[in-house]
Structures are given as C-alpha cells and as structure tokens.
Amino acid sequence: MMTKQEPLIDDEYTGEPPAKRLLAYLQSQREHGLRIVGIYCCYAPVELIRALDLVPASLCAFSNATIEAAEAVLPANLCPLIKSSYGFIMKDACPFFAVADAVIGETTCDGKKKMFELIADRKPMHVMDLPQLPDEPEAIDDWVAAIRKLRGFLESVFERTTTDERIEAAIRETNVKSRRLNEVFEYAALNPPVIGWPELYDALFLAQGASGADLAPILDGMLEKLEARKRDGYVYGPKGAPTVLVTGCPVGGDSLKVLHIIEEAGGVIVALDACSGMKPYAALIEEGTGDPIRAIAARYLKIPCSCMTPNDRRLTELDRLIEKFKPDAVVDVVLQACHSYNIESIKVGKAVQDKHGLPFLKVVTDYSQSDAGQIRTRVEALLEMCRR
C-alpha cells in the first residue's frame, strides 16, 4: 500500500509545482549571465542550444485561464494548447516567454505555424521546416540543413559561435540525462511500481530545461530514494490496482485532470508516452560520428509524432512500452482539434486491442473541467474491465 514518503526531488523548492521549480531554475541561469531560448516542441535540438551556452525553455501552456483572451483572435475550435500559449503571450502573463531572449518554432502543426506568425514581432524568432515524411531519403538532408540554418540564426542573434566539439559534448550530456531518466522509469515498470506519475512528471518537467550537469545530482538522489523504497517494500497505489499507460497529445496543467481522474478511479499510471513524457528520452543520439549535427538530425527525425507520415514508429514504440511496463489498459489523450492525433488514434486503438489484447480508451478533451464527470464515468468503466 502507498504510505507517505519523502519527496523524490529534494531542493529548496520542494513541494512547489513543477512549473515554479523550472522557472526558478531559468531565472537562476539568467542571474549567472546565461541567455534563454524558448522552444515549442521536442524537435528543437537542445544540444545545439546548449553548445552555444544557451538554455532551452518550453513555452507550451496548458491552462484554461487564457483561452477566452486567445479566442478574441484565434478560432474557438483550435487546439487548446495553442490558444492557451497565445493567450498568455497576449496578456503578457507567461513568465517563460518573458525570460526568453529568442524563440524557436517548428512546423509540426498548422495551428502553431500560424500562431508563430502572430507573435513573430515580439521576440527574435526562427521557424524550422520539419520534414514530415521521415523515411524518404531526402528527409535527413533537409533536416540537417534546417538545423544548420538554426545554428546560423542563434549565432547571429547572440553574437557567438560554437564548434563541432562543443556540440558533441552536448550530445554526450543529453545521452547521460536520457540514461538516468530511463533508470528512473524502471521503477515504474516494477510490479508493483514504487514511483507514481506525479513524481515522474516532476522529473520530466524539470528535465525540459535543466542541463545534464544540473539534473544529474537530482536524478542520482531520486534513484537512491527509489532503490530504498524498493528495498523497504514500498508500493505506489492500492494493492492490485489496474495499471495504465497514457499516450497521445502532450499533457500538463489543466489537462492533467485526465491523469488525476484515472488514479482517483483506482488506476495506477505507470507510463507517460507523449512528447511531454518519456518519448524524447526513448533513444540516444549516436556519438563520435564526426558530424554531430547529422547525428542530432537522425535522432530527432525518429521521434514518433503524429505530424509524421507514415508514423509507424509510434506503434513500434508503443509495442516496446507495453512489453516493458505491462499495463492493464491504455488511455489515448487527444486534445480537441488536434486532428492528426485524433485520426491516428484509430490505428493506436486497433494495435492495443488486436495485437496486445488490452482495453483501450480514447479521451478527447480540452483544458476546461466541463467534461470531468463524463471522463470519470468512462475511465471507471475501463478499469472495471481490467478487474474482471
């Protein structure tokens, strides 16, 4: 049974929300003279950013509070992540955008592309043209060219240069971070797990901005405490609770309601398969190739976002996660108006049910609480299927 445990992440911000922790980290970096680069997607190559002594910061927003303001400009039937992000900028209420000295966008969806046009005059901005047929032979060359263009933009804006050696060092640092995080994930794959999704989410959120060097002692401390939990027989969640893998769109802030509902209904979330979760750390960047930018491009093109077509890698990755975490059910969280994830959910559901024989639930939602009761009813029905 779950008993009260000391926090896995122990620092001066213990008990604070992940966003506040990350903001405090970014502000401390600025106080040490470092500059911040805002990014909107995990396709932005953070190794290049760090090789220029810059700090990446995610600018995606997950709050319902700014939706109404955004809808004065944007369509009401647009993705809530885009509306929330734009609303914060309109109201000058996004601290992450405020601390950013430049912004990187990526052509992952039509809504984001057009939003970038609306905010392009607020900060120096560079939009990367992401190839969306990743298996075509020209895709890797096009993405290498896009990363080299980004390098030129950053070097021009910040009036500094980098070297292949520094980029190679940033690759090694990323790989260390990914290995450490995957060691943390192993404790969620235990049967029963000894870590819960809120703790996983805290670590993943902090990993978005913190350097490998700054994150290493935090992750090492987590691993020590997790090993102690395992040794002491600690179990996260009720005994025999159905375990759940959550996939789909990025979740955070107000959309975490789905994850809260799953656990309030008696389930235990053991895997977060999204670009706001485990997905960016699933594989390493090849080291020592002699062409670090091409190595970065090759790794990033393999990230299985629904903007890619065909996106067979998502199903392959889902197979791996199901085999590793052995969930009793899969929940696919789709944000309203995210057409690519919504349509792709058909293939995901078929793979989960037909290939793995697991119960599957697609939840289409936004950042409001208006559908919480309906989601709860559907989740309870899903978990009941697991208990039979």
C-alpha positions as CSV (number, residue, x, y, z in Angstrom):
1,M,0.0,0.0,0.0
2,M,1.1,3.6,-0.6
3,T,2.4,5.3,2.5
4,K,3.7,8.8,2.9
5,Q,7.2,9.1,1.6
6,E,9.8,11.9,1.5
7,P,9.8,13.8,-1.8
8,L,11.9,12.3,-4.5
9,I,13.2,15.7,-5.7
10,D,14.6,17.4,-2.7
11,D,15.7,21.0,-3.1
12,E,14.8,24.5,-1.9
13,Y,11.6,24.3,-4.0
14,T,10.4,21.1,-2.5
15,G,6.6,21.0,-2.6
16,E,6.3,23.7,-5.3
17,P,4.6,22.9,-8.6
18,P,7.0,21.8,-11.4
19,A,6.5,25.0,-13.4
20,K,7.6,27.1,-10.4
21,R,10.7,24.9,-10.0
22,L,11.7,25.2,-13.6
23,L,11.0,29.0,-13.7
24,A,13.3,29.4,-10.6
25,Y,16.0,27.4,-12.4
26,L,15.7,29.5,-15.5
27,Q,15.9,32.7,-13.5
28,S,19.0,31.5,-11.7
29,Q,20.6,30.8,-15.1
30,R,19.9,34.3,-16.2
31,E,21.4,35.6,-13.0
32,H,24.6,33.7,-13.9
33,G,24.6,35.5,-17.3
34,L,23.1,32.8,-19.5
35,R,20.5,33.6,-22.1
36,I,17.2,31.7,-22.6
37,V,15.8,30.3,-25.9
38,G,12.1,29.4,-25.9
39,I,11.0,26.3,-27.8
40,Y,7.6,24.9,-28.6
41,C,8.4,21.3,-29.4
42,C,10.8,18.4,-28.7
43,Y,12.0,18.6,-32.3
44,A,14.0,21.7,-31.4
45,P,17.6,20.5,-31.0
46,V,18.6,21.4,-27.4
47,E,22.1,20.1,-27.9
48,L,22.8,22.9,-30.4
49,I,21.2,25.4,-28.0
50,R,23.4,24.2,-25.1
51,A,26.6,24.1,-27.2
52,L,26.1,27.9,-27.6
53,D,25.9,28.3,-23.8
54,L,22.2,29.0,-24.1
55,V,19.3,27.5,-22.0
56,P,16.2,25.9,-23.6
57,A,12.8,26.7,-22.1
58,S,9.5,25.1,-23.2
59,L,6.8,27.7,-24.0
60,C,3.8,25.5,-24.4
61,A,1.0,26.4,-22.0
62,F,-1.6,24.1,-20.5
63,S,-4.0,26.5,-18.7
64,N,-7.7,27.2,-19.4
65,A,-7.3,30.7,-17.8
66,T,-6.1,32.4,-21.0
67,I,-8.3,30.6,-23.5
68,E,-11.0,33.3,-23.6
69,A,-8.5,36.0,-24.3
70,A,-7.0,34.0,-27.1
71,E,-10.4,33.3,-28.7
72,A,-10.7,37.1,-29.3
73,V,-8.2,36.4,-32.1
74,L,-7.9,32.7,-32.7
75,P,-10.8,30.3,-33.7
76,A,-12.7,28.8,-30.8
77,N,-12.3,25.3,-32.4
78,L,-8.5,25.5,-32.3
79,C,-6.3,23.2,-30.2
80,P,-6.4,24.4,-26.5
81,L,-2.6,24.2,-26.2
82,I,-2.2,26.8,-29.0
83,K,-4.9,29.0,-27.6
84,S,-3.5,28.8,-24.1
85,S,0.0,29.6,-25.2
86,Y,-1.1,32.5,-27.4
87,G,-3.4,33.8,-24.7
88,F,-0.5,34.0,-22.2
89,I,1.5,36.0,-24.6
90,M,-1.3,38.4,-25.4
91,K,-1.8,39.1,-21.7
92,D,2.0,39.3,-21.1
93,A,1.4,36.7,-18.4
94,C,3.8,33.9,-19.5
95,P,7.0,34.1,-17.4
96,F,8.7,31.6,-19.6
97,F,8.1,33.7,-22.7
98,A,9.1,36.8,-20.8
99,V,12.5,35.4,-19.9
100,A,13.2,34.1,-23.4
101,D,15.6,36.1,-25.5
102,A,14.7,34.3,-28.7
103,V,12.1,31.8,-29.8
104,I,12.3,28.6,-32.0
105,G,9.2,27.3,-33.7
106,E,8.8,24.1,-35.7
107,T,6.3,23.2,-38.4
108,T,4.7,20.4,-36.5
109,C,1.1,21.6,-37.0
110,D,-0.8,24.2,-39.0
111,G,-2.2,25.9,-35.9
112,K,1.2,26.5,-34.4
113,K,2.6,27.7,-37.7
114,K,0.0,30.5,-38.0
115,M,0.4,31.4,-34.3
116,F,4.1,31.9,-34.9
117,E,3.2,34.5,-37.5
118,L,1.2,36.4,-34.9
119,I,4.0,36.5,-32.3
120,A,6.9,36.9,-34.7
121,D,7.3,40.6,-33.9
122,R,7.6,40.1,-30.1
123,K,11.0,38.3,-30.0
124,P,13.7,37.2,-32.4
125,M,12.1,34.1,-34.0
126,H,13.2,31.3,-36.2
127,V,10.8,28.6,-37.6
128,M,12.3,25.3,-38.5
129,D,10.9,23.5,-41.5
130,L,10.5,19.9,-40.2
131,P,10.4,17.1,-42.8
132,Q,7.2,15.1,-42.2
133,L,8.0,12.1,-44.4
134,P,10.9,10.9,-42.2
135,D,11.5,7.7,-44.2
136,E,12.2,9.5,-47.5
137,P,15.9,9.6,-48.4
138,E,16.0,13.4,-48.6
139,A,14.4,13.9,-45.2
140,I,17.7,13.6,-43.3
141,D,19.5,16.0,-45.6
142,D,16.6,18.6,-45.3
143,W,16.6,18.4,-41.5
144,V,20.4,18.7,-41.4
145,A,20.1,21.9,-43.5
146,A,17.3,23.1,-41.2
147,I,19.5,22.6,-38.1
148,R,22.4,24.4,-39.7
149,K,20.1,27.3,-40.5
150,L,19.1,27.4,-36.9
151,R,22.8,27.4,-35.9
152,G,23.3,30.5,-38.1
153,F,20.2,32.2,-36.5
154,L,21.4,31.6,-33.0
155,E,25.0,32.6,-33.7
156,S,23.7,35.8,-35.3
157,V,21.2,36.8,-32.6
158,F,23.5,36.0,-29.6
159,E,26.7,37.1,-31.4
160,R,28.7,33.9,-30.5
161,T,29.8,30.8,-32.2
162,T,30.2,27.1,-31.3
163,T,32.2,24.2,-32.6
164,D,31.5,20.6,-33.5
165,E,33.4,19.6,-30.4
166,R,31.1,21.5,-28.1
167,I,28.0,20.1,-30.0
168,E,29.5,16.6,-29.5
169,A,29.9,17.3,-25.7
170,A,26.3,18.4,-25.6
171,I,25.2,15.2,-27.2
172,R,27.1,13.2,-24.6
173,E,25.4,15.2,-21.9
174,T,22.0,14.5,-23.4
175,N,22.7,10.8,-23.5
176,V,23.7,10.8,-19.8
177,K,20.4,12.5,-19.0
178,S,18.4,10.1,-21.1
179,R,20.1,7.1,-19.5
180,R,19.5,8.4,-16.0
181,L,15.8,9.1,-16.7
182,N,15.3,5.7,-18.1
183,E,16.8,4.3,-14.9
184,V,14.1,6.2,-13.1
185,F,11.4,4.8,-15.4
186,E,12.5,1.3,-14.5
187,Y,10.9,1.8,-11.0
188,A,7.6,2.5,-12.7
189,A,8.0,-0.8,-14.6
190,L,8.3,-2.8,-11.4
191,N,5.3,-5.0,-10.5
192,P,4.1,-3.3,-8.3
193,P,5.6,0.1,-9.1
194,V,7.4,2.2,-6.5
195,I,7.0,5.6,-8.2
196,G,3.9,7.4,-9.2
197,W,3.1,9.6,-12.3
198,P,3.2,12.9,-10.3
199,E,6.9,12.2,-9.4
200,L,7.7,11.1,-12.9
201,Y,6.0,14.2,-14.3
202,D,8.0,16.5,-11.9
203,A,11.3,15.0,-13.1
204,L,10.3,15.1,-16.8
205,F,9.2,18.7,-16.5
206,L,12.4,19.8,-14.8
207,A,14.4,17.8,-17.4
208,Q,13.0,20.1,-20.2
209,G,15.2,23.0,-19.1
210,A,17.8,21.8,-16.7
211,S,21.2,20.9,-18.1
212,G,22.5,17.3,-17.7
213,A,25.1,18.6,-15.2
214,D,22.5,20.3,-13.1
215,L,20.0,17.5,-13.4
216,A,22.5,14.7,-12.6
217,P,22.5,15.1,-8.8
218,I,18.7,15.4,-8.7
219,L,18.3,12.2,-10.7
220,D,21.0,10.4,-8.6
221,G,19.1,11.4,-5.5
222,M,15.9,10.1,-6.9
223,L,17.5,6.8,-7.8
224,E,18.9,6.4,-4.3
225,K,15.5,7.0,-2.7
226,L,13.7,4.7,-5.3
227,E,16.1,1.9,-4.5
228,A,15.4,2.4,-0.8
229,R,11.7,2.3,-1.5
230,K,12.1,-1.0,-3.4
231,R,14.2,-2.4,-0.6
232,D,11.7,-1.4,2.0
233,G,8.8,-2.9,0.1
234,Y,7.1,0.4,-0.7
235,V,4.2,0.1,-3.3
236,Y,2.8,3.1,-5.1
237,G,-1.0,2.9,-5.2
238,P,-3.6,0.4,-3.9
239,K,-2.6,-3.3,-3.9
240,G,-3.7,-5.0,-7.1
241,A,-4.7,-1.7,-8.8
242,P,-5.0,-1.8,-12.6
243,T,-2.0,-0.2,-14.3
244,V,-2.4,2.2,-17.1
245,L,-0.2,3.5,-20.0
246,V,-1.2,7.0,-21.1
247,T,-0.4,8.0,-24.7
248,G,-1.4,10.8,-27.1
249,C,-1.0,14.5,-27.1
250,P,1.2,16.4,-24.6
251,V,-0.4,16.8,-21.2
252,G,0.2,19.3,-18.5
253,G,-1.5,21.8,-16.3
254,D,-5.3,21.6,-16.6
255,S,-5.2,18.6,-18.9
256,L,-3.6,16.6,-16.1
257,K,-7.2,16.2,-15.0
258,V,-7.3,13.0,-17.0
259,L,-4.4,11.6,-15.1
260,H,-5.9,12.6,-11.8
261,I,-9.2,11.0,-12.7
262,I,-7.5,7.7,-13.6
263,E,-5.9,7.4,-10.2
264,E,-8.9,8.7,-8.3
265,A,-10.9,5.9,-10.0
266,G,-8.4,3.4,-8.7
267,G,-5.9,3.0,-11.5
268,V,-2.1,3.5,-11.3
269,I,-0.4,5.2,-14.2
270,V,3.0,3.5,-15.0
271,A,4.0,5.1,-18.3
272,L,3.6,8.6,-19.9
273,D,4.0,8.1,-23.7
274,A,3.9,11.6,-25.0
275,C,6.4,14.4,-26.0
276,S,5.7,15.9,-22.5
277,G,6.6,12.5,-21.1
278,M,9.0,9.7,-21.9
279,K,9.1,10.0,-25.7
280,P,12.1,12.4,-26.0
281,Y,14.3,10.1,-23.9
282,A,13.5,6.8,-25.6
283,A,16.7,6.6,-27.7
284,L,20.2,8.0,-27.6
285,I,22.0,10.2,-30.1
286,E,24.9,8.5,-31.8
287,E,28.2,9.7,-30.5
288,G,31.6,10.2,-32.2
289,T,30.2,10.2,-35.8
290,G,32.4,13.2,-36.9
291,D,29.2,15.1,-37.9
292,P,27.3,15.8,-34.7
293,I,24.6,17.9,-36.4
294,R,23.7,15.0,-38.7
295,A,23.7,12.7,-35.7
296,I,21.3,15.0,-33.9
297,A,19.1,15.2,-37.1
298,A,19.0,11.4,-37.4
299,R,17.8,11.0,-33.8
300,Y,15.2,13.8,-33.8
301,L,13.6,12.5,-37.1
302,K,12.9,9.3,-35.3
303,I,10.6,11.0,-32.7
304,P,7.2,9.5,-33.5
305,C,4.9,12.5,-33.5
306,S,1.6,12.2,-35.3
307,C,2.7,15.0,-37.6
308,M,4.9,12.4,-39.3
309,T,3.5,10.2,-42.1
310,P,3.6,7.3,-42.0
311,N,4.0,7.2,-38.3
312,D,4.7,3.5,-37.8
313,R,7.4,4.3,-35.3
314,R,4.7,5.3,-32.8
315,L,3.2,1.8,-32.9
316,T,6.7,0.2,-32.7
317,E,7.4,2.4,-29.6
318,L,4.0,1.6,-28.1
319,D,4.8,-2.2,-28.5
320,R,8.1,-1.6,-26.6
321,L,6.4,0.3,-23.8
322,I,3.6,-2.3,-23.4
323,E,6.2,-5.0,-23.3
324,K,8.2,-3.1,-20.7
325,F,5.6,-1.6,-18.4
326,K,2.9,-4.4,-18.9
327,P,-0.1,-2.1,-18.4
328,D,-3.6,-3.5,-17.9
329,A,-5.1,-0.8,-20.1
330,V,-4.1,2.1,-22.5
331,V,-5.7,5.6,-22.5
332,D,-5.1,7.8,-25.5
333,V,-5.5,11.5,-24.6
334,V,-6.4,13.7,-27.6
335,L,-6.7,17.5,-27.3
336,Q,-9.7,18.9,-29.1
337,A,-9.0,19.9,-32.7
338,C,-5.7,18.0,-32.8
339,H,-6.7,16.2,-36.0
340,S,-3.5,14.2,-36.5
341,Y,-3.6,12.6,-33.1
342,N,-7.4,12.1,-33.3
343,I,-7.2,10.3,-36.6
344,E,-4.1,8.3,-35.6
345,S,-6.0,7.1,-32.5
346,I,-7.8,4.6,-34.7
347,K,-4.6,2.8,-35.5
348,V,-3.4,3.0,-31.9
349,G,-6.6,1.5,-30.6
350,K,-6.5,-1.3,-33.1
351,A,-2.9,-2.2,-32.2
352,V,-3.6,-2.1,-28.4
353,Q,-6.8,-4.2,-28.7
354,D,-6.0,-6.6,-31.5
355,K,-2.2,-7.1,-31.0
356,H,-2.0,-6.8,-27.2
357,G,-5.5,-7.7,-26.2
358,L,-5.7,-4.7,-23.8
359,P,-8.7,-2.5,-23.0
360,F,-8.4,0.9,-24.8
361,L,-10.0,4.3,-24.2
362,K,-9.7,7.4,-26.3
363,V,-10.4,10.6,-24.4
364,V,-10.9,13.8,-26.5
365,T,-10.7,16.8,-24.1
366,D,-9.6,20.4,-23.6
367,Y,-8.4,22.4,-20.6
368,S,-11.9,23.1,-19.0
369,Q,-13.4,21.0,-16.3
370,S,-16.8,20.7,-18.1
371,D,-16.2,17.1,-19.2
372,A,-14.6,15.8,-16.0
373,G,-17.7,13.8,-14.9
374,Q,-18.0,12.2,-18.3
375,I,-14.3,11.2,-18.4
376,R,-14.6,9.8,-14.9
377,T,-17.5,7.5,-15.9
378,R,-15.7,6.2,-18.9
379,V,-12.4,5.7,-17.0
380,E,-14.3,3.8,-14.3
381,A,-15.8,1.5,-16.9
382,L,-12.4,0.9,-18.4
383,L,-10.8,0.0,-15.1
384,E,-13.8,-2.3,-14.3
385,M,-12.9,-4.2,-17.5
386,C,-9.4,-4.7,-16.1
387,R,-10.7,-6.2,-12.8
388,R,-12.8,-8.9,-14.4
